[in-house]
C-alpha cells in the first residue's frame, strides 16, 4: 500500500545549523525519502506543489520557528492571492535569470527584512509561506521565489 505525507515539520532557526536542517529536510523530500512529492512507492504526485510554511515563531526571524513543508494543490495560491488583496499578506516575487533558486530566495527574504526594518510592513509572525520554483518548471525559464508574509492590517 502506497502512502503520501501531507506535511513534515521541523523546529529550527536561521543559524548555520538551522539552515543545514532545512537543506536536509528539503533533500529528503526531493529525493523521495519523505513522501510528499512522491508517494512511498516513489510515484511522482501530479498537481502538487511543495511549499514552506513558517509558523509558531518564538519572537521574530531571530528566534526559533516551525518550518513545515507541505504538498498543496493549485487552489492554495488563489486563496493566498485573496489574502493579499485583503491586506492580510504581502507578496514578494523574486526571480533569477540564471535559474539559481538560492539566489532568488535570498533576494526575496532580504526584501522582506528591508521592508520590515524600514517600516514598509509590520509582520505579524503568525504564518508565512514560501514557494520556490526551479527554472525548468517556469514559463520564463527563470527560478522564482514567491513569499507570502503575514502582516498586521
Phi and psi in radians as a Rosetta constraint file:
Dihedral C 1 N 2 CA 2 C 2 CIRCULARHARMONIC -1.495 0.35
Dihedral N 2 CA 2 C 2 N 3 CIRCULARHARMONIC 2.579 0.35
Dihedral C 2 N 3 CA 3 C 3 CIRCULARHARMONIC -2.347 0.35
Dihedral N 3 CA 3 C 3 N 4 CIRCULARHARMONIC 2.853 0.35
Dihedral C 3 N 4 CA 4 C 4 CIRCULARHARMONIC -2.415 0.35
Dihedral N 4 CA 4 C 4 N 5 CIRCULARHARMONIC 2.327 0.35
Dihedral C 4 N 5 CA 5 C 5 CIRCULARHARMONIC -1.521 0.35
Dihedral N 5 CA 5 C 5 N 6 CIRCULARHARMONIC 2.490 0.35
Dihedral C 5 N 6 CA 6 C 6 CIRCULARHARMONIC -1.637 0.35
Dihedral N 6 CA 6 C 6 N 7 CIRCULARHARMONIC -0.300 0.35
Dihedral C 6 N 7 CA 7 C 7 CIRCULARHARMONIC -2.873 0.35
Dihedral N 7 CA 7 C 7 N 8 CIRCULARHARMONIC 2.543 0.35
Dihedral C 7 N 8 CA 8 C 8 CIRCULARHARMONIC -2.295 0.35
Dihedral N 8 CA 8 C 8 N 9 CIRCULARHARMONIC 2.344 0.35
Dihedral C 8 N 9 CA 9 C 9 CIRCULARHARMONIC -2.225 0.35
Dihedral N 9 CA 9 C 9 N 10 CIRCULARHARMONIC 2.469 0.35
Dihedral C 9 N 10 CA 10 C 10 CIRCULARHARMONIC -2.345 0.35
Dihedral N 10 CA 10 C 10 N 11 CIRCULARHARMONIC 2.521 0.35
Dihedral C 10 N 11 CA 11 C 11 CIRCULARHARMONIC -1.560 0.35
Dihedral N 11 CA 11 C 11 N 12 CIRCULARHARMONIC 2.222 0.35
Dihedral C 11 N 12 CA 12 C 12 CIRCULARHARMONIC -2.661 0.35
Dihedral N 12 CA 12 C 12 N 13 CIRCULARHARMONIC -2.994 0.35
Dihedral C 12 N 13 CA 13 C 13 CIRCULARHARMONIC -2.651 0.35
Dihedral N 13 CA 13 C 13 N 14 CIRCULARHARMONIC -3.052 0.35
Dihedral C 13 N 14 CA 14 C 14 CIRCULARHARMONIC -1.644 0.35
Dihedral N 14 CA 14 C 14 N 15 CIRCULARHARMONIC 0.323 0.35
Dihedral C 14 N 15 CA 15 C 15 CIRCULARHARMONIC -1.297 0.35
Dihedral N 15 CA 15 C 15 N 16 CIRCULARHARMONIC 3.027 0.35
Dihedral C 15 N 16 CA 16 C 16 CIRCULARHARMONIC -1.054 0.35
Dihedral N 16 CA 16 C 16 N 17 CIRCULARHARMONIC -0.742 0.35
Dihedral C 16 N 17 CA 17 C 17 CIRCULARHARMONIC -1.130 0.35
Dihedral N 17 CA 17 C 17 N 18 CIRCULARHARMONIC -0.676 0.35
Dihedral C 17 N 18 CA 18 C 18 CIRCULARHARMONIC -1.109 0.35
Dihedral N 18 CA 18 C 18 N 19 CIRCULARHARMONIC -0.730 0.35
Dihedral C 18 N 19 CA 19 C 19 CIRCULARHARMONIC -1.138 0.35
Dihedral N 19 CA 19 C 19 N 20 CIRCULARHARMONIC -0.614 0.35
Dihedral C 19 N 20 CA 20 C 20 CIRCULARHARMONIC -1.113 0.35
Dihedral N 20 CA 20 C 20 N 21 CIRCULARHARMONIC -0.742 0.35
Dihedral C 20 N 21 CA 21 C 21 CIRCULARHARMONIC -1.022 0.35
Dihedral N 21 CA 21 C 21 N 22 CIRCULARHARMONIC -0.771 0.35
Dihedral C 21 N 22 CA 22 C 22 CIRCULARHARMONIC -1.098 0.35
Dihedral N 22 CA 22 C 22 N 23 CIRCULARHARMONIC -0.792 0.35
Dihedral C 22 N 23 CA 23 C 23 CIRCULARHARMONIC -1.040 0.35
Dihedral N 23 CA 23 C 23 N 24 CIRCULARHARMONIC -0.738 0.35
Dihedral C 23 N 24 CA 24 C 24 CIRCULARHARMONIC -1.112 0.35
Dihedral N 24 CA 24 C 24 N 25 CIRCULARHARMONIC -0.767 0.35
Dihedral C 24 N 25 CA 25 C 25 CIRCULARHARMONIC -1.180 0.35
Dihedral N 25 CA 25 C 25 N 26 CIRCULARHARMONIC -0.675 0.35
Dihedral C 25 N 26 CA 26 C 26 CIRCULARHARMONIC -1.131 0.35
Dihedral N 26 CA 26 C 26 N 27 CIRCULARHARMONIC -0.716 0.35
Dihedral C 26 N 27 CA 27 C 27 CIRCULARHARMONIC -1.064 0.35
Dihedral N 27 CA 27 C 27 N 28 CIRCULARHARMONIC -0.696 0.35
Dihedral C 27 N 28 CA 28 C 28 CIRCULARHARMONIC -1.140 0.35
Dihedral N 28 CA 28 C 28 N 29 CIRCULARHARMONIC -0.594 0.35
Dihedral C 28 N 29 CA 29 C 29 CIRCULARHARMONIC -1.295 0.35
Dihedral N 29 CA 29 C 29 N 30 CIRCULARHARMONIC -0.834 0.35
Dihedral C 29 N 30 CA 30 C 30 CIRCULARHARMONIC -1.115 0.35
Dihedral N 30 CA 30 C 30 N 31 CIRCULARHARMONIC -0.609 0.35
Dihedral C 30 N 31 CA 31 C 31 CIRCULARHARMONIC -1.337 0.35
Dihedral N 31 CA 31 C 31 N 32 CIRCULARHARMONIC -0.270 0.35
Dihedral C 31 N 32 CA 32 C 32 CIRCULARHARMONIC 1.623 0.35
Dihedral N 32 CA 32 C 32 N 33 CIRCULARHARMONIC -0.039 0.35
Dihedral C 32 N 33 CA 33 C 33 CIRCULARHARMONIC -1.049 0.35
Dihedral N 33 CA 33 C 33 N 34 CIRCULARHARMONIC -0.698 0.35
Dihedral C 33 N 34 CA 34 C 34 CIRCULARHARMONIC -1.808 0.35
Dihedral N 34 CA 34 C 34 N 35 CIRCULARHARMONIC 1.993 0.35
Dihedral C 34 N 35 CA 35 C 35 CIRCULARHARMONIC -1.361 0.35
Dihedral N 35 CA 35 C 35 N 36 CIRCULARHARMONIC 1.403 0.35
Dihedral C 35 N 36 CA 36 C 36 CIRCULARHARMONIC -1.940 0.35
Dihedral N 36 CA 36 C 36 N 37 CIRCULARHARMONIC -0.836 0.35
Dihedral C 36 N 37 CA 37 C 37 CIRCULARHARMONIC -1.539 0.35
Dihedral N 37 CA 37 C 37 N 38 CIRCULARHARMONIC -0.502 0.35
Dihedral C 37 N 38 CA 38 C 38 CIRCULARHARMONIC -2.108 0.35
Dihedral N 38 CA 38 C 38 N 39 CIRCULARHARMONIC 2.497 0.35
Dihedral C 38 N 39 CA 39 C 39 CIRCULARHARMONIC -1.322 0.35
Dihedral N 39 CA 39 C 39 N 40 CIRCULARHARMONIC 3.138 0.35
Dihedral C 39 N 40 CA 40 C 40 CIRCULARHARMONIC -1.138 0.35
Dihedral N 40 CA 40 C 40 N 41 CIRCULARHARMONIC -0.247 0.35
Dihedral C 40 N 41 CA 41 C 41 CIRCULARHARMONIC -1.761 0.35
Dihedral N 41 CA 41 C 41 N 42 CIRCULARHARMONIC 0.224 0.35
Dihedral C 41 N 42 CA 42 C 42 CIRCULARHARMONIC 1.216 0.35
Dihedral N 42 CA 42 C 42 N 43 CIRCULARHARMONIC 0.510 0.35
Dihedral C 42 N 43 CA 43 C 43 CIRCULARHARMONIC -1.618 0.35
Dihedral N 43 CA 43 C 43 N 44 CIRCULARHARMONIC 2.191 0.35
Dihedral C 43 N 44 CA 44 C 44 CIRCULARHARMONIC -1.092 0.35
Dihedral N 44 CA 44 C 44 N 45 CIRCULARHARMONIC 2.389 0.35
Dihedral C 44 N 45 CA 45 C 45 CIRCULARHARMONIC -1.646 0.35
Dihedral N 45 CA 45 C 45 N 46 CIRCULARHARMONIC 1.967 0.35
Dihedral C 45 N 46 CA 46 C 46 CIRCULARHARMONIC -1.154 0.35
Dihedral N 46 CA 46 C 46 N 47 CIRCULARHARMONIC 2.631 0.35
Dihedral C 46 N 47 CA 47 C 47 CIRCULARHARMONIC 1.101 0.35
Dihedral N 47 CA 47 C 47 N 48 CIRCULARHARMONIC 0.433 0.35
Dihedral C 47 N 48 CA 48 C 48 CIRCULARHARMONIC -2.073 0.35
Dihedral N 48 CA 48 C 48 N 49 CIRCULARHARMONIC 2.276 0.35
Dihedral C 48 N 49 CA 49 C 49 CIRCULARHARMONIC -1.959 0.35
Dihedral N 49 CA 49 C 49 N 50 CIRCULARHARMONIC 2.366 0.35
Dihedral C 49 N 50 CA 50 C 50 CIRCULARHARMONIC -1.458 0.35
Dihedral N 50 CA 50 C 50 N 51 CIRCULARHARMONIC 2.351 0.35
Dihedral C 50 N 51 CA 51 C 51 CIRCULARHARMONIC -2.329 0.35
Dihedral N 51 CA 51 C 51 N 52 CIRCULARHARMONIC 2.761 0.35
Dihedral C 51 N 52 CA 52 C 52 CIRCULARHARMONIC -1.785 0.35
Dihedral N 52 CA 52 C 52 N 53 CIRCULARHARMONIC 2.391 0.35
Dihedral C 52 N 53 CA 53 C 53 CIRCULARHARMONIC -2.077 0.35
Dihedral N 53 CA 53 C 53 N 54 CIRCULARHARMONIC 2.182 0.35
Dihedral C 53 N 54 CA 54 C 54 CIRCULARHARMONIC -1.820 0.35
Dihedral N 54 CA 54 C 54 N 55 CIRCULARHARMONIC 2.135 0.35
Dihedral C 54 N 55 CA 55 C 55 CIRCULARHARMONIC -2.658 0.35
Dihedral N 55 CA 55 C 55 N 56 CIRCULARHARMONIC 3.112 0.35
Dihedral C 55 N 56 CA 56 C 56 CIRCULARHARMONIC 0.916 0.35
Dihedral N 56 CA 56 C 56 N 57 CIRCULARHARMONIC 0.808 0.35
Dihedral C 56 N 57 CA 57 C 57 CIRCULARHARMONIC -1.131 0.35
Dihedral N 57 CA 57 C 57 N 58 CIRCULARHARMONIC 2.385 0.35
Dihedral C 57 N 58 CA 58 C 58 CIRCULARHARMONIC -1.140 0.35
Dihedral N 58 CA 58 C 58 N 59 CIRCULARHARMONIC -0.720 0.35
Dihedral C 58 N 59 CA 59 C 59 CIRCULARHARMONIC -2.628 0.35
Dihedral N 59 CA 59 C 59 N 60 CIRCULARHARMONIC -1.376 0.35
Dihedral C 59 N 60 CA 60 C 60 CIRCULARHARMONIC -2.450 0.35
Dihedral N 60 CA 60 C 60 N 61 CIRCULARHARMONIC -2.751 0.35
Dihedral C 60 N 61 CA 61 C 61 CIRCULARHARMONIC -1.184 0.35
Dihedral N 61 CA 61 C 61 N 62 CIRCULARHARMONIC -0.162 0.35
Dihedral C 61 N 62 CA 62 C 62 CIRCULARHARMONIC -1.538 0.35
Dihedral N 62 CA 62 C 62 N 63 CIRCULARHARMONIC -0.198 0.35
Dihedral C 62 N 63 CA 63 C 63 CIRCULARHARMONIC -1.827 0.35
Dihedral N 63 CA 63 C 63 N 64 CIRCULARHARMONIC -2.986 0.35
Dihedral C 63 N 64 CA 64 C 64 CIRCULARHARMONIC -1.362 0.35
Dihedral N 64 CA 64 C 64 N 65 CIRCULARHARMONIC 2.733 0.35
Dihedral C 64 N 65 CA 65 C 65 CIRCULARHARMONIC -2.714 0.35
Dihedral N 65 CA 65 C 65 N 66 CIRCULARHARMONIC 2.889 0.35
Dihedral C 65 N 66 CA 66 C 66 CIRCULARHARMONIC -1.615 0.35
Dihedral N 66 CA 66 C 66 N 67 CIRCULARHARMONIC 2.290 0.35
Dihedral C 66 N 67 CA 67 C 67 CIRCULARHARMONIC -1.902 0.35
Dihedral N 67 CA 67 C 67 N 68 CIRCULARHARMONIC 2.021 0.35
Dihedral C 67 N 68 CA 68 C 68 CIRCULARHARMONIC -1.879 0.35
Dihedral N 68 CA 68 C 68 N 69 CIRCULARHARMONIC 2.364 0.35
Dihedral C 68 N 69 CA 69 C 69 CIRCULARHARMONIC -1.860 0.35
Dihedral N 69 CA 69 C 69 N 70 CIRCULARHARMONIC 2.133 0.35
Dihedral C 69 N 70 CA 70 C 70 CIRCULARHARMONIC -2.122 0.35
Dihedral N 70 CA 70 C 70 N 71 CIRCULARHARMONIC 2.642 0.35
Dihedral C 70 N 71 CA 71 C 71 CIRCULARHARMONIC -1.757 0.35
Dihedral N 71 CA 71 C 71 N 72 CIRCULARHARMONIC 2.070 0.35
Dihedral C 71 N 72 CA 72 C 72 CIRCULARHARMONIC -2.108 0.35
Dihedral N 72 CA 72 C 72 N 73 CIRCULARHARMONIC 2.754 0.35
Dihedral C 72 N 73 CA 73 C 73 CIRCULARHARMONIC -1.535 0.35
Dihedral N 73 CA 73 C 73 N 74 CIRCULARHARMONIC 2.917 0.35
Dihedral C 73 N 74 CA 74 C 74 CIRCULARHARMONIC -1.019 0.35
Dihedral N 74 CA 74 C 74 N 75 CIRCULARHARMONIC -0.525 0.35
Dihedral C 74 N 75 CA 75 C 75 CIRCULARHARMONIC -1.140 0.35
Dihedral N 75 CA 75 C 75 N 76 CIRCULARHARMONIC -0.321 0.35
Dihedral C 75 N 76 CA 76 C 76 CIRCULARHARMONIC -0.995 0.35
Dihedral N 76 CA 76 C 76 N 77 CIRCULARHARMONIC -0.773 0.35
Dihedral C 76 N 77 CA 77 C 77 CIRCULARHARMONIC -1.196 0.35
Dihedral N 77 CA 77 C 77 N 78 CIRCULARHARMONIC -0.613 0.35
Dihedral C 77 N 78 CA 78 C 78 CIRCULARHARMONIC -1.110 0.35
Dihedral N 78 CA 78 C 78 N 79 CIRCULARHARMONIC -0.714 0.35
Dihedral C 78 N 79 CA 79 C 79 CIRCULARHARMONIC -1.139 0.35
Dihedral N 79 CA 79 C 79 N 80 CIRCULARHARMONIC -0.673 0.35
Dihedral C 79 N 80 CA 80 C 80 CIRCULARHARMONIC -1.178 0.35
Dihedral N 80 CA 80 C 80 N 81 CIRCULARHARMONIC -0.670 0.35
Dihedral C 80 N 81 CA 81 C 81 CIRCULARHARMONIC -1.099 0.35
Dihedral N 81 CA 81 C 81 N 82 CIRCULARHARMONIC -0.618 0.35
Dihedral C 81 N 82 CA 82 C 82 CIRCULARHARMONIC -1.091 0.35
Dihedral N 82 CA 82 C 82 N 83 CIRCULARHARMONIC -0.740 0.35
Dihedral C 82 N 83 CA 83 C 83 CIRCULARHARMONIC -1.158 0.35
Dihedral N 83 CA 83 C 83 N 84 CIRCULARHARMONIC -0.569 0.35
Dihedral C 83 N 84 CA 84 C 84 CIRCULARHARMONIC -1.142 0.35
Dihedral N 84 CA 84 C 84 N 85 CIRCULARHARMONIC -0.795 0.35
Dihedral C 84 N 85 CA 85 C 85 CIRCULARHARMONIC -1.167 0.35
Dihedral N 85 CA 85 C 85 N 86 CIRCULARHARMONIC -0.412 0.35
Dihedral C 85 N 86 CA 86 C 86 CIRCULARHARMONIC -1.479 0.35
Dihedral N 86 CA 86 C 86 N 87 CIRCULARHARMONIC -0.073 0.35
Dihedral C 86 N 87 CA 87 C 87 CIRCULARHARMONIC 1.428 0.35
Dihedral N 87 CA 87 C 87 N 88 CIRCULARHARMONIC 0.217 0.35
Dihedral C 87 N 88 CA 88 C 88 CIRCULARHARMONIC -1.506 0.35
Dihedral N 88 CA 88 C 88 N 89 CIRCULARHARMONIC -0.436 0.35
Dihedral C 88 N 89 CA 89 C 89 CIRCULARHARMONIC -2.350 0.35
Dihedral N 89 CA 89 C 89 N 90 CIRCULARHARMONIC 2.690 0.35
Dihedral C 89 N 90 CA 90 C 90 CIRCULARHARMONIC -2.032 0.35
Dihedral N 90 CA 90 C 90 N 91 CIRCULARHARMONIC 2.343 0.35
Dihedral C 90 N 91 CA 91 C 91 CIRCULARHARMONIC -1.731 0.35
Dihedral N 91 CA 91 C 91 N 92 CIRCULARHARMONIC 2.374 0.35
Dihedral C 91 N 92 CA 92 C 92 CIRCULARHARMONIC -2.088 0.35
Dihedral N 92 CA 92 C 92 N 93 CIRCULARHARMONIC 2.387 0.35
Dihedral C 92 N 93 CA 93 C 93 CIRCULARHARMONIC -2.360 0.35
Dihedral N 93 CA 93 C 93 N 94 CIRCULARHARMONIC 1.982 0.35
Dihedral C 93 N 94 CA 94 C 94 CIRCULARHARMONIC -2.124 0.35
Dihedral N 94 CA 94 C 94 N 95 CIRCULARHARMONIC 2.534 0.35
Dihedral C 94 N 95 CA 95 C 95 CIRCULARHARMONIC -2.257 0.35
Dihedral N 95 CA 95 C 95 N 96 CIRCULARHARMONIC 2.704 0.35
Dihedral C 95 N 96 CA 96 C 96 CIRCULARHARMONIC -2.193 0.35
Dihedral N 96 CA 96 C 96 N 97 CIRCULARHARMONIC 2.025 0.35
Dihedral C 96 N 97 CA 97 C 97 CIRCULARHARMONIC -1.072 0.35
Dihedral N 97 CA 97 C 97 N 98 CIRCULARHARMONIC -0.454 0.35
Dihedral C 97 N 98 CA 98 C 98 CIRCULARHARMONIC -1.431 0.35
Dihedral N 98 CA 98 C 98 N 99 CIRCULARHARMONIC -0.078 0.35
Dihedral C 98 N 99 CA 99 C 99 CIRCULARHARMONIC 1.476 0.35
Dihedral N 99 CA 99 C 99 N 100 CIRCULARHARMONIC 0.294 0.35
Dihedral C 99 N 100 CA 100 C 100 CIRCULARHARMONIC -1.561 0.35
Dihedral N 100 CA 100 C 100 N 101 CIRCULARHARMONIC 1.936 0.35
Dihedral C 100 N 101 CA 101 C 101 CIRCULARHARMONIC -1.044 0.35
Dihedral N 101 CA 101 C 101 N 102 CIRCULARHARMONIC -0.745 0.35
Dihedral C 101 N 102 CA 102 C 102 CIRCULARHARMONIC -1.061 0.35
Dihedral N 102 CA 102 C 102 N 103 CIRCULARHARMONIC -0.697 0.35
Dihedral C 102 N 103 CA 103 C 103 CIRCULARHARMONIC -1.127 0.35
Dihedral N 103 CA 103 C 103 N 104 CIRCULARHARMONIC -0.829 0.35
Dihedral C 103 N 104 CA 104 C 104 CIRCULARHARMONIC -1.260 0.35
Dihedral N 104 CA 104 C 104 N 105 CIRCULARHARMONIC -0.588 0.35
Dihedral C 104 N 105 CA 105 C 105 CIRCULARHARMONIC -1.149 0.35
Dihedral N 105 CA 105 C 105 N 106 CIRCULARHARMONIC -0.776 0.35
Dihedral C 105 N 106 CA 106 C 106 CIRCULARHARMONIC -1.080 0.35
Dihedral N 106 CA 106 C 106 N 107 CIRCULARHARMONIC -0.754 0.35
Dihedral C 106 N 107 CA 107 C 107 CIRCULARHARMONIC -1.096 0.35
Dihedral N 107 CA 107 C 107 N 108 CIRCULARHARMONIC -0.705 0.35
Dihedral C 107 N 108 CA 108 C 108 CIRCULARHARMONIC -1.114 0.35
Dihedral N 108 CA 108 C 108 N 109 CIRCULARHARMONIC -0.827 0.35
Dihedral C 108 N 109 CA 109 C 109 CIRCULARHARMONIC -1.146 0.35
Dihedral N 109 CA 109 C 109 N 110 CIRCULARHARMONIC -0.644 0.35
Dihedral C 109 N 110 CA 110 C 110 CIRCULARHARMONIC -1.091 0.35
Dihedral N 110 CA 110 C 110 N 111 CIRCULARHARMONIC -0.638 0.35
Dihedral C 110 N 111 CA 111 C 111 CIRCULARHARMONIC -1.149 0.35
Dihedral N 111 CA 111 C 111 N 112 CIRCULARHARMONIC -0.730 0.35
Dihedral C 111 N 112 CA 112 C 112 CIRCULARHARMONIC -1.012 0.35
Dihedral N 112 CA 112 C 112 N 113 CIRCULARHARMONIC -0.894 0.35
Dihedral C 112 N 113 CA 113 C 113 CIRCULARHARMONIC -1.117 0.35
Dihedral N 113 CA 113 C 113 N 114 CIRCULARHARMONIC -0.650 0.35
Dihedral C 113 N 114 CA 114 C 114 CIRCULARHARMONIC -1.167 0.35
Dihedral N 114 CA 114 C 114 N 115 CIRCULARHARMONIC -0.766 0.35
Dihedral C 114 N 115 CA 115 C 115 CIRCULARHARMONIC -1.090 0.35
Dihedral N 115 CA 115 C 115 N 116 CIRCULARHARMONIC -0.657 0.35
Dihedral C 115 N 116 CA 116 C 116 CIRCULARHARMONIC -1.145 0.35
Dihedral N 116 CA 116 C 116 N 117 CIRCULARHARMONIC -0.845 0.35
Dihedral C 116 N 117 CA 117 C 117 CIRCULARHARMONIC -1.093 0.35
Dihedral N 117 CA 117 C 117 N 118 CIRCULARHARMONIC -0.669 0.35
Dihedral C 117 N 118 CA 118 C 118 CIRCULARHARMONIC -1.514 0.35
Dihedral N 118 CA 118 C 118 N 119 CIRCULARHARMONIC 0.066 0.35
Dihedral C 118 N 119 CA 119 C 119 CIRCULARHARMONIC 1.360 0.35
Dihedral N 119 CA 119 C 119 N 120 CIRCULARHARMONIC 0.215 0.35
Dihedral C 119 N 120 CA 120 C 120 CIRCULARHARMONIC -1.203 0.35
Dihedral N 120 CA 120 C 120 N 121 CIRCULARHARMONIC -0.667 0.35
Dihedral C 120 N 121 CA 121 C 121 CIRCULARHARMONIC -2.262 0.35
Dihedral N 121 CA 121 C 121 N 122 CIRCULARHARMONIC 2.712 0.35
Dihedral C 121 N 122 CA 122 C 122 CIRCULARHARMONIC -2.112 0.35
Dihedral N 122 CA 122 C 122 N 123 CIRCULARHARMONIC 1.834 0.35
Dihedral C 122 N 123 CA 123 C 123 CIRCULARHARMONIC -1.238 0.35
Dihedral N 123 CA 123 C 123 N 124 CIRCULARHARMONIC 2.521 0.35
Dihedral C 123 N 124 CA 124 C 124 CIRCULARHARMONIC -1.622 0.35
Dihedral N 124 CA 124 C 124 N 125 CIRCULARHARMONIC -0.265 0.35
Dihedral C 124 N 125 CA 125 C 125 CIRCULARHARMONIC 0.917 0.35
Dihedral N 125 CA 125 C 125 N 126 CIRCULARHARMONIC 0.807 0.35
Dihedral C 125 N 126 CA 126 C 126 CIRCULARHARMONIC -1.817 0.35
Dihedral N 126 CA 126 C 126 N 127 CIRCULARHARMONIC -1.057 0.35
Dihedral C 126 N 127 CA 127 C 127 CIRCULARHARMONIC -2.750 0.35
Dihedral N 127 CA 127 C 127 N 128 CIRCULARHARMONIC 1.940 0.35
Dihedral C 127 N 128 CA 128 C 128 CIRCULARHARMONIC -1.956 0.35
Dihedral N 128 CA 128 C 128 N 129 CIRCULARHARMONIC 2.703 0.35
Dihedral C 128 N 129 CA 129 C 129 CIRCULARHARMONIC -2.271 0.35
Dihedral N 129 CA 129 C 129 N 130 CIRCULARHARMONIC 2.562 0.35
Dihedral C 129 N 130 CA 130 C 130 CIRCULARHARMONIC -2.356 0.35
Dihedral N 130 CA 130 C 130 N 131 CIRCULARHARMONIC 2.347 0.35
Dihedral C 130 N 131 CA 131 C 131 CIRCULARHARMONIC -2.249 0.35
Dihedral N 131 CA 131 C 131 N 132 CIRCULARHARMONIC 1.948 0.35
Dihedral C 131 N 132 CA 132 C 132 CIRCULARHARMONIC -1.846 0.35
Dihedral N 132 CA 132 C 132 N 133 CIRCULARHARMONIC 2.248 0.35
Dihedral C 132 N 133 CA 133 C 133 CIRCULARHARMONIC -2.091 0.35
Dihedral N 133 CA 133 C 133 N 134 CIRCULARHARMONIC 2.096 0.35
Dihedral C 133 N 134 CA 134 C 134 CIRCULARHARMONIC -1.082 0.35
Dihedral N 134 CA 134 C 134 N 135 CIRCULARHARMONIC 2.639 0.35
Dihedral C 134 N 135 CA 135 C 135 CIRCULARHARMONIC -0.970 0.35
Dihedral N 135 CA 135 C 135 N 136 CIRCULARHARMONIC -0.595 0.35
Dihedral C 135 N 136 CA 136 C 136 CIRCULARHARMONIC -1.197 0.35
Dihedral N 136 CA 136 C 136 N 137 CIRCULARHARMONIC -0.199 0.35
Dihedral C 136 N 137 CA 137 C 137 CIRCULARHARMONIC -1.881 0.35
Dihedral N 137 CA 137 C 137 N 138 CIRCULARHARMONIC 0.159 0.35
Dihedral C 137 N 138 CA 138 C 138 CIRCULARHARMONIC -1.968 0.35
Dihedral N 138 CA 138 C 138 N 139 CIRCULARHARMONIC 2.683 0.35
Dihedral C 138 N 139 CA 139 C 139 CIRCULARHARMONIC -1.231 0.35
Dihedral N 139 CA 139 C 139 N 140 CIRCULARHARMONIC -0.540 0.35
Dihedral C 139 N 140 CA 140 C 140 CIRCULARHARMONIC -1.630 0.35
Dihedral N 140 CA 140 C 140 N 141 CIRCULARHARMONIC -0.005 0.35
Dihedral C 140 N 141 CA 141 C 141 CIRCULARHARMONIC 1.300 0.35
Dihedral N 141 CA 141 C 141 N 142 CIRCULARHARMONIC 0.219 0.35
Dihedral C 141 N 142 CA 142 C 142 CIRCULARHARMONIC -1.879 0.35
Dihedral N 142 CA 142 C 142 N 143 CIRCULARHARMONIC 2.639 0.35
Dihedral C 142 N 143 CA 143 C 143 CIRCULARHARMONIC -1.338 0.35
Dihedral N 143 CA 143 C 143 N 144 CIRCULARHARMONIC 2.477 0.35
Dihedral C 143 N 144 CA 144 C 144 CIRCULARHARMONIC -2.226 0.35
Dihedral N 144 CA 144 C 144 N 145 CIRCULARHARMONIC 2.568 0.35
Dihedral C 144 N 145 CA 145 C 145 CIRCULARHARMONIC -2.220 0.35
Dihedral N 145 CA 145 C 145 N 146 CIRCULARHARMONIC 2.130 0.35
Dihedral C 145 N 146 CA 146 C 146 CIRCULARHARMONIC -1.937 0.35
Dihedral N 146 CA 146 C 146 N 147 CIRCULARHARMONIC 2.158 0.35
Dihedral C 146 N 147 CA 147 C 147 CIRCULARHARMONIC -1.999 0.35
Dihedral N 147 CA 147 C 147 N 148 CIRCULARHARMONIC 2.391 0.35
Dihedral C 147 N 148 CA 148 C 148 CIRCULARHARMONIC -2.025 0.35
Dihedral N 148 CA 148 C 148 N 149 CIRCULARHARMONIC 1.875 0.35
Dihedral C 148 N 149 CA 149 C 149 CIRCULARHARMONIC -1.820 0.35
Dihedral N 149 CA 149 C 149 N 150 CIRCULARHARMONIC 2.153 0.35
Dihedral C 149 N 150 CA 150 C 150 CIRCULARHARMONIC -1.205 0.35
Dihedral N 150 CA 150 C 150 N 151 CIRCULARHARMONIC 2.258 0.35
Dihedral C 150 N 151 CA 151 C 151 CIRCULARHARMONIC -2.168 0.35
Dihedral N 151 CA 151 C 151 N 152 CIRCULARHARMONIC 2.744 0.35
Dihedral C 151 N 152 CA 152 C 152 CIRCULARHARMONIC -1.444 0.35
Dihedral N 152 CA 152 C 152 N 153 CIRCULARHARMONIC 2.268 0.35
